[in-house]
Amino acid sequence: MKVFLNQLKEIANTVKQNKKLRKRLGWGVAVFLVLQVYFVRELIAAELLFGLLFVVMLLLAGIFYVVGTIGERSLDWAEAGVRVAGTSARRGYVAIEEISKKPFRHPHSESAQ
């Protein structure tokens, strides 16, 4: 461990004494920090876009669900309406058949004799 610390001190002394190396190292650290900030911004932007896409998909799924539910309910209501209309039509047909089978005049009326 002492050997590593000694090597680290030597590197620090060379950086401290060499102006060109200090300048390059400063620029390298600055570029590294700027890139880190840039990548964080990119990640935040990507997360916001992903969240927006998720909300859009959620809204579409909700709309499809509501439309499907309304369609099922309307089919139930239509079925009930068709049953009522069918019963009414059947009664009307029976009534028309009954009326059509009756003669217009009674057999013992004046014009029939």
Secondary structure as the mmCIF struct_conf table of DSSP 4:
data_model
#
loop_
_struct_conf.conf_type_id
_struct_conf.id
_struct_conf.beg_label_comp_id
_struct_conf.beg_label_asym_id
_struct_conf.beg_label_seq_id
_struct_conf.end_label_comp_id
_struct_conf.end_label_asym_id
_struct_conf.end_label_seq_id
HELX_RH_AL_P HELX_RH_AL_P1 LYS A 2 GLN A 17
HELX_RH_AL_P HELX_RH_AL_P2 LYS A 19 LYS A 101
BEND BEND1 LYS A 102 LYS A 102
BEND BEND2 PHE A 104 ARG A 105
TURN_TY1_P TURN_TY1_P1 PRO A 107 HIS A 108
BEND BEND3 SER A 109 SER A 109
TURN_TY1_P TURN_TY1_P2 GLU A 110 ALA A 112
#
